[in-house]
Amino acid sequence: MQIVGADRVEALHANAPDDEQHIQRFLSSNCFGDHVSRAGLDVPTRELLTFAMLAALGGCEPSSKATSPPT
């Protein structure tokens, strides 16, 4: 919750349909709980490692390329 804030996570839970609550709970605990709350790495390092792992998996090239602002 340190990254997105508790109010945002609560809003995600409140706005999820009943049949998607289980997915929302899983994502919240897995993405924002278990991994972010572990000791040993600061947030910028975690973000860099996450980006590197996603890029290494492949398929995210269009999303990972830097773009220039419109002129």
PDB file as gemmi writes it, atoms N, CA and C in Angstrom:
CRYST1    1.000    1.000    1.000  90.00  90.00  90.00 P 1                      
ATOM      1  N   MET A   1       0.813  -1.182   0.000  1.00  0.00           N  
ATOM      2  CA  MET A   1       0.000   0.000   0.000  1.00  0.00           C  
ATOM      3  C   MET A   1       0.858   1.247   0.000  1.00  0.00           C  
ATOM      4  N   GLN A   2       2.127   1.063   0.305  1.00  0.00           N  
ATOM      5  CA  GLN A   2       3.056   2.180   0.343  1.00  0.00           C  
ATOM      6  C   GLN A   2       3.125   2.871  -1.018  1.00  0.00           C  
ATOM      7  N   ILE A   3       2.970   2.133  -2.097  1.00  0.00           N  
ATOM      8  CA  ILE A   3       3.141   2.702  -3.431  1.00  0.00           C  
ATOM      9  C   ILE A   3       1.868   3.385  -3.922  1.00  0.00           C  
ATOM     10  N   VAL A   4       0.730   2.739  -3.804  1.00  0.00           N  
ATOM     11  CA  VAL A   4      -0.507   3.320  -4.340  1.00  0.00           C  
ATOM     12  C   VAL A   4      -1.381   3.949  -3.283  1.00  0.00           C  
ATOM     13  N   GLY A   5      -1.186   3.610  -2.033  1.00  0.00           N  
ATOM     14  CA  GLY A   5      -1.984   4.175  -0.952  1.00  0.00           C  
ATOM     15  C   GLY A   5      -3.167   3.295  -0.583  1.00  0.00           C  
ATOM     16  N   ALA A   6      -3.454   3.252   0.708  1.00  0.00           N  
ATOM     17  CA  ALA A   6      -4.543   2.412   1.215  1.00  0.00           C  
ATOM     18  C   ALA A   6      -5.890   2.830   0.653  1.00  0.00           C  
ATOM     19  N   ASP A   7      -6.095   4.139   0.451  1.00  0.00           N  
ATOM     20  CA  ASP A   7      -7.382   4.597  -0.076  1.00  0.00           C  
ATOM     21  C   ASP A   7      -7.620   4.078  -1.489  1.00  0.00           C  
ATOM     22  N   ARG A   8      -6.570   3.982  -2.294  1.00  0.00           N  
ATOM     23  CA  ARG A   8      -6.714   3.464  -3.664  1.00  0.00           C  
ATOM     24  C   ARG A   8      -7.037   1.976  -3.647  1.00  0.00           C  
ATOM     25  N   VAL A   9      -6.364   1.225  -2.790  1.00  0.00           N  
ATOM     26  CA  VAL A   9      -6.632  -0.213  -2.697  1.00  0.00           C  
ATOM     27  C   VAL A   9      -8.064  -0.446  -2.217  1.00  0.00           C  
ATOM     28  N   GLU A  10      -8.501   0.328  -1.234  1.00  0.00           N  
ATOM     29  CA  GLU A  10      -9.883   0.201  -0.750  1.00  0.00           C  
ATOM     30  C   GLU A  10     -10.879   0.530  -1.855  1.00  0.00           C  
ATOM     31  N   ALA A  11     -10.577   1.531  -2.679  1.00  0.00           N  
ATOM     32  CA  ALA A  11     -11.465   1.882  -3.794  1.00  0.00           C  
ATOM     33  C   ALA A  11     -11.519   0.755  -4.826  1.00  0.00           C  
ATOM     34  N   LEU A  12     -10.391   0.108  -5.071  1.00  0.00           N  
ATOM     35  CA  LEU A  12     -10.382  -1.020  -6.006  1.00  0.00           C  
ATOM     36  C   LEU A  12     -11.290  -2.140  -5.506  1.00  0.00           C  
ATOM     37  N   HIS A  13     -11.239  -2.407  -4.204  1.00  0.00           N  
ATOM     38  CA  HIS A  13     -12.111  -3.434  -3.624  1.00  0.00           C  
ATOM     39  C   HIS A  13     -13.581  -3.010  -3.708  1.00  0.00           C  
ATOM     40  N   ALA A  14     -13.854  -1.765  -3.387  1.00  0.00           N  
ATOM     41  CA  ALA A  14     -15.240  -1.283  -3.378  1.00  0.00           C  
ATOM     42  C   ALA A  14     -15.857  -1.269  -4.770  1.00  0.00           C  
ATOM     43  N   ASN A  15     -15.039  -1.032  -5.802  1.00  0.00           N  
ATOM     44  CA  ASN A  15     -15.568  -0.911  -7.162  1.00  0.00           C  
ATOM     45  C   ASN A  15     -15.562  -2.217  -7.952  1.00  0.00           C  
ATOM     46  N   ALA A  16     -14.968  -3.243  -7.416  1.00  0.00           N  
ATOM     47  CA  ALA A  16     -14.927  -4.522  -8.127  1.00  0.00           C  
ATOM     48  C   ALA A  16     -16.279  -5.229  -8.006  1.00  0.00           C  
ATOM     49  N   PRO A  17     -16.765  -5.815  -9.103  1.00  0.00           N  
ATOM     50  CA  PRO A  17     -18.014  -6.586  -9.036  1.00  0.00           C  
ATOM     51  C   PRO A  17     -17.867  -7.776  -8.082  1.00  0.00           C  
ATOM     52  N   ASP A  18     -18.979  -8.254  -7.585  1.00  0.00           N  
ATOM     53  CA  ASP A  18     -18.961  -9.365  -6.620  1.00  0.00           C  
ATOM     54  C   ASP A  18     -18.209 -10.581  -7.148  1.00  0.00           C  
ATOM     55  N   ASP A  19     -18.388 -10.890  -8.444  1.00  0.00           N  
ATOM     56  CA  ASP A  19     -17.742 -12.076  -8.994  1.00  0.00           C  
ATOM     57  C   ASP A  19     -16.250 -11.870  -9.281  1.00  0.00           C  
ATOM     58  N   GLU A  20     -15.725 -10.678  -9.011  1.00  0.00           N  
ATOM     59  CA  GLU A  20     -14.305 -10.410  -9.204  1.00  0.00           C  
ATOM     60  C   GLU A  20     -13.597 -10.047  -7.896  1.00  0.00           C  
ATOM     61  N   GLN A  21     -14.313 -10.123  -6.779  1.00  0.00           N  
ATOM     62  CA  GLN A  21     -13.711  -9.780  -5.495  1.00  0.00           C  
ATOM     63  C   GLN A  21     -12.533 -10.689  -5.149  1.00  0.00           C  
ATOM     64  N   HIS A  22     -12.650 -11.977  -5.468  1.00  0.00           N  
ATOM     65  CA  HIS A  22     -11.564 -12.905  -5.159  1.00  0.00           C  
ATOM     66  C   HIS A  22     -10.286 -12.541  -5.928  1.00  0.00           C  
ATOM     67  N   ILE A  23     -10.438 -12.097  -7.163  1.00  0.00           N  
ATOM     68  CA  ILE A  23      -9.279 -11.689  -7.958  1.00  0.00           C  
ATOM     69  C   ILE A  23      -8.672 -10.420  -7.366  1.00  0.00           C  
ATOM     70  N   GLN A  24      -9.525  -9.482  -6.972  1.00  0.00           N  
ATOM     71  CA  GLN A  24      -9.041  -8.233  -6.386  1.00  0.00           C  
ATOM     72  C   GLN A  24      -8.274  -8.490  -5.092  1.00  0.00           C  
ATOM     73  N   ARG A  25      -8.781  -9.385  -4.259  1.00  0.00           N  
ATOM     74  CA  ARG A  25      -8.079  -9.718  -3.016  1.00  0.00           C  
ATOM     75  C   ARG A  25      -6.723 -10.355  -3.310  1.00  0.00           C  
ATOM     76  N   PHE A  26      -6.703 -11.263  -4.293  1.00  0.00           N  
ATOM     77  CA  PHE A  26      -5.449 -11.914  -4.668  1.00  0.00           C  
ATOM     78  C   PHE A  26      -4.433 -10.886  -5.166  1.00  0.00           C  
ATOM     79  N   LEU A  27      -4.854 -10.011  -6.079  1.00  0.00           N  
ATOM     80  CA  LEU A  27      -3.938  -9.013  -6.629  1.00  0.00           C  
ATOM     81  C   LEU A  27      -3.428  -8.058  -5.551  1.00  0.00           C  
ATOM     82  N   SER A  28      -4.321  -7.627  -4.683  1.00  0.00           N  
ATOM     83  CA  SER A  28      -3.920  -6.702  -3.621  1.00  0.00           C  
ATOM     84  C   SER A  28      -2.902  -7.333  -2.680  1.00  0.00           C  
ATOM     85  N   SER A  29      -3.161  -8.555  -2.262  1.00  0.00           N  
ATOM     86  CA  SER A  29      -2.246  -9.194  -1.312  1.00  0.00           C  
ATOM     87  C   SER A  29      -0.944  -9.612  -1.990  1.00  0.00           C  
ATOM     88  N   ASN A  30      -1.028 -10.072  -3.218  1.00  0.00           N  
ATOM     89  CA  ASN A  30       0.174 -10.537  -3.904  1.00  0.00           C  
ATOM     90  C   ASN A  30       1.022  -9.371  -4.396  1.00  0.00           C  
ATOM     91  N   CYS A  31       0.410  -8.422  -5.077  1.00  0.00           N  
ATOM     92  CA  CYS A  31       1.178  -7.318  -5.662  1.00  0.00           C  
ATOM     93  C   CYS A  31       1.587  -6.273  -4.647  1.00  0.00           C  
ATOM     94  N   PHE A  32       0.689  -5.925  -3.750  1.00  0.00           N  
ATOM     95  CA  PHE A  32       0.963  -4.827  -2.830  1.00  0.00           C  
ATOM     96  C   PHE A  32       1.320  -5.293  -1.432  1.00  0.00           C  
ATOM     97  N   GLY A  33       1.099  -6.533  -1.125  1.00  0.00           N  
ATOM     98  CA  GLY A  33       1.350  -7.015   0.225  1.00  0.00           C  
ATOM     99  C   GLY A  33       2.638  -7.792   0.337  1.00  0.00           C  
ATOM    100  N   ASP A  34       2.624  -9.024  -0.123  1.00  0.00           N  
ATOM    101  CA  ASP A  34       3.750  -9.933   0.075  1.00  0.00           C  
ATOM    102  C   ASP A  34       5.068  -9.387  -0.452  1.00  0.00           C  
ATOM    103  N   HIS A  35       5.092  -8.942  -1.676  1.00  0.00           N  
ATOM    104  CA  HIS A  35       6.354  -8.576  -2.305  1.00  0.00           C  
ATOM    105  C   HIS A  35       6.855  -7.197  -1.890  1.00  0.00           C  
ATOM    106  N   VAL A  36       5.971  -6.243  -1.797  1.00  0.00           N  
ATOM    107  CA  VAL A  36       6.382  -4.880  -1.462  1.00  0.00           C  
ATOM    108  C   VAL A  36       6.804  -4.763  -0.012  1.00  0.00           C  
ATOM    109  N   SER A  37       6.200  -5.555   0.865  1.00  0.00           N  
ATOM    110  CA  SER A  37       6.490  -5.419   2.289  1.00  0.00           C  
ATOM    111  C   SER A  37       7.726  -6.201   2.743  1.00  0.00           C  
ATOM    112  N   ARG A  38       8.347  -6.948   1.852  1.00  0.00           N  
ATOM    113  CA  ARG A  38       9.561  -7.677   2.231  1.00  0.00           C  
ATOM    114  C   ARG A  38      10.712  -6.705   2.470  1.00  0.00           C  
ATOM    115  N   ALA A  39      11.558  -7.042   3.395  1.00  0.00           N  
ATOM    116  CA  ALA A  39      12.719  -6.200   3.701  1.00  0.00           C  
ATOM    117  C   ALA A  39      13.849  -6.486   2.716  1.00  0.00           C  
ATOM    118  N   GLY A  40      14.777  -5.542   2.610  1.00  0.00           N  
ATOM    119  CA  GLY A  40      15.978  -5.790   1.828  1.00  0.00           C  
ATOM    120  C   GLY A  40      16.147  -4.927   0.598  1.00  0.00           C  
ATOM    121  N   LEU A  41      15.064  -4.499  -0.031  1.00  0.00           N  
ATOM    122  CA  LEU A  41      15.151  -3.673  -1.227  1.00  0.00           C  
ATOM    123  C   LEU A  41      14.304  -2.427  -1.065  1.00  0.00           C  
ATOM    124  N   ASP A  42      14.826  -1.308  -1.545  1.00  0.00           N  
ATOM    125  CA  ASP A  42      14.021  -0.092  -1.518  1.00  0.00           C  
ATOM    126  C   ASP A  42      13.059  -0.088  -2.711  1.00  0.00           C  
ATOM    127  N   VAL A  43      12.101   0.805  -2.699  1.00  0.00           N  
ATOM    128  CA  VAL A  43      11.063   0.834  -3.732  1.00  0.00           C  
ATOM    129  C   VAL A  43      11.638   1.061  -5.132  1.00  0.00           C  
ATOM    130  N   PRO A  44      12.558   2.007  -5.340  1.00  0.00           N  
ATOM    131  CA  PRO A  44      13.094   2.183  -6.695  1.00  0.00           C  
ATOM    132  C   PRO A  44      13.769   0.920  -7.240  1.00  0.00           C  
ATOM    133  N   THR A  45      14.487   0.201  -6.388  1.00  0.00           N  
ATOM    134  CA  THR A  45      15.136  -1.035  -6.828  1.00  0.00           C  
ATOM    135  C   THR A  45      14.090  -2.088  -7.175  1.00  0.00           C  
ATOM    136  N   ARG A  46      13.039  -2.199  -6.371  1.00  0.00           N  
ATOM    137  CA  ARG A  46      11.951  -3.145  -6.668  1.00  0.00           C  
ATOM    138  C   ARG A  46      11.304  -2.816  -8.014  1.00  0.00           C  
ATOM    139  N   GLU A  47      11.073  -1.535  -8.261  1.00  0.00           N  
ATOM    140  CA  GLU A  47      10.449  -1.133  -9.526  1.00  0.00           C  
ATOM    141  C   GLU A  47      11.341  -1.488 -10.708  1.00  0.00           C  
ATOM    142  N   LEU A  48      12.644  -1.239 -10.585  1.00  0.00           N  
ATOM    143  CA  LEU A  48      13.581  -1.565 -11.652  1.00  0.00           C  
ATOM    144  C   LEU A  48      13.625  -3.070 -11.896  1.00  0.00           C  
ATOM    145  N   LEU A  49      13.678  -3.851 -10.831  1.00  0.00           N  
ATOM    146  CA  LEU A  49      13.692  -5.305 -10.983  1.00  0.00           C  
ATOM    147  C   LEU A  49      12.402  -5.817 -11.622  1.00  0.00           C  
ATOM    148  N   THR A  50      11.281  -5.250 -11.231  1.00  0.00           N  
ATOM    149  CA  THR A  50       9.999  -5.656 -11.823  1.00  0.00           C  
ATOM    150  C   THR A  50       9.985  -5.357 -13.312  1.00  0.00           C  
ATOM    151  N   PHE A  51      10.428  -4.164 -13.680  1.00  0.00           N  
ATOM    152  CA  PHE A  51      10.492  -3.803 -15.094  1.00  0.00           C  
ATOM    153  C   PHE A  51      11.413  -4.742 -15.857  1.00  0.00           C  
ATOM    154  N   ALA A  52      12.584  -5.037 -15.288  1.00  0.00           N  
ATOM    155  CA  ALA A  52      13.542  -5.928 -15.949  1.00  0.00           C  
ATOM    156  C   ALA A  52      12.966  -7.326 -16.140  1.00  0.00           C  
ATOM    157  N   MET A  53      12.263  -7.833 -15.119  1.00  0.00           N  
ATOM    158  CA  MET A  53      11.664  -9.175 -15.236  1.00  0.00           C  
ATOM    159  C   MET A  53      10.572  -9.203 -16.300  1.00  0.00           C  
ATOM    160  N   LEU A  54       9.730  -8.171 -16.331  1.00  0.00           N  
ATOM    161  CA  LEU A  54       8.675  -8.131 -17.339  1.00  0.00           C  
ATOM    162  C   LEU A  54       9.255  -8.013 -18.746  1.00  0.00           C  
ATOM    163  N   ALA A  55      10.289  -7.210 -18.905  1.00  0.00           N  
ATOM    164  CA  ALA A  55      10.930  -7.068 -20.207  1.00  0.00           C  
ATOM    165  C   ALA A  55      11.576  -8.380 -20.639  1.00  0.00           C  
ATOM    166  N   ALA A  56      12.170  -9.105 -19.693  1.00  0.00           N  
ATOM    167  CA  ALA A  56      12.817 -10.378 -20.007  1.00  0.00           C  
ATOM    168  C   ALA A  56      11.811 -11.446 -20.427  1.00  0.00           C  
ATOM    169  N   LEU A  57      10.592 -11.344 -19.931  1.00  0.00           N  
ATOM    170  CA  LEU A  57       9.561 -12.326 -20.304  1.00  0.00           C  
ATOM    171  C   LEU A  57       9.140 -12.178 -21.760  1.00  0.00           C  
ATOM    172  N   GLY A  58       9.298 -10.989 -22.294  1.00  0.00           N  
ATOM    173  CA  GLY A  58       8.934 -10.744 -23.686  1.00  0.00           C  
ATOM    174  C   GLY A  58       7.453 -10.431 -23.840  1.00  0.00           C  
ATOM    175  N   GLY A  59       7.126  -9.843 -24.964  1.00  0.00           N  
ATOM    176  CA  GLY A  59       5.731  -9.533 -25.260  1.00  0.00           C  
ATOM    177  C   GLY A  59       5.283  -8.166 -24.780  1.00  0.00           C  
ATOM    178  N   CYS A  60       6.142  -7.465 -24.063  1.00  0.00           N  
ATOM    179  CA  CYS A  60       5.747  -6.153 -23.550  1.00  0.00           C  
ATOM    180  C   CYS A  60       6.534  -5.033 -24.212  1.00  0.00           C  
ATOM    181  N   GLU A  61       7.191  -5.341 -25.322  1.00  0.00           N  
ATOM    182  CA  GLU A  61       8.050  -4.359 -25.971  1.00  0.00           C  
ATOM    183  C   GLU A  61       7.340  -3.041 -26.300  1.00  0.00           C  
ATOM    184  N   PRO A  62       6.127  -3.077 -26.867  1.00  0.00           N  
ATOM    185  CA  PRO A  62       5.471  -1.793 -27.161  1.00  0.00           C  
ATOM    186  C   PRO A  62       5.225  -0.940 -25.919  1.00  0.00           C  
ATOM    187  N   SER A  63       4.983  -1.564 -24.799  1.00  0.00           N  
ATOM    188  CA  SER A  63       4.724  -0.826 -23.564  1.00  0.00           C  
ATOM    189  C   SER A  63       5.992  -0.365 -22.879  1.00  0.00           C  
ATOM    190  N   SER A  64       7.120  -0.989 -23.188  1.00  0.00           N  
ATOM    191  CA  SER A  64       8.342  -0.677 -22.463  1.00  0.00           C  
ATOM    192  C   SER A  64       9.257   0.294 -23.200  1.00  0.00           C  
ATOM    193  N   LYS A  65       8.886   0.676 -24.409  1.00  0.00           N  
ATOM    194  CA  LYS A  65       9.715   1.617 -25.163  1.00  0.00           C  
ATOM    195  C   LYS A  65       9.439   3.043 -24.747  1.00  0.00           C  
ATOM    196  N   ALA A  66      10.494   3.809 -24.656  1.00  0.00           N  
ATOM    197  CA  ALA A  66      10.335   5.234 -24.344  1.00  0.00           C  
ATOM    198  C   ALA A  66       9.775   5.943 -25.569  1.00  0.00           C  
ATOM    199  N   THR A  67       8.916   6.870 -25.334  1.00  0.00           N  
ATOM    200  CA  THR A  67       8.339   7.640 -26.431  1.00  0.00           C  
ATOM    201  C   THR A  67       8.621   9.110 -26.222  1.00  0.00           C  
ATOM    202  N   SER A  68       8.658   9.823 -27.309  1.00  0.00           N  
ATOM    203  CA  SER A  68       8.855  11.272 -27.236  1.00  0.00           C  
ATOM    204  C   SER A  68       7.495  11.941 -27.085  1.00  0.00           C  
ATOM    205  N   PRO A  69       7.451  13.036 -26.361  1.00  0.00           N  
ATOM    206  CA  PRO A  69       6.175  13.753 -26.242  1.00  0.00           C  
ATOM    207  C   PRO A  69       5.776  14.328 -27.593  1.00  0.00           C  
ATOM    208  N   PRO A  70       4.485  14.483 -27.837  1.00  0.00           N  
ATOM    209  CA  PRO A  70       4.035  15.050 -29.104  1.00  0.00           C  
ATOM    210  C   PRO A  70       4.593  16.460 -29.295  1.00  0.00           C  
ATOM    211  N   THR A  71       4.883  16.780 -30.531  1.00  0.00           N  
ATOM    212  CA  THR A  71       5.404  18.127 -30.819  1.00  0.00           C  
ATOM    213  C   THR A  71       4.343  19.040 -31.359  1.00  0.00           C  
TER     214      THR A  71                                                      
END                                                                             
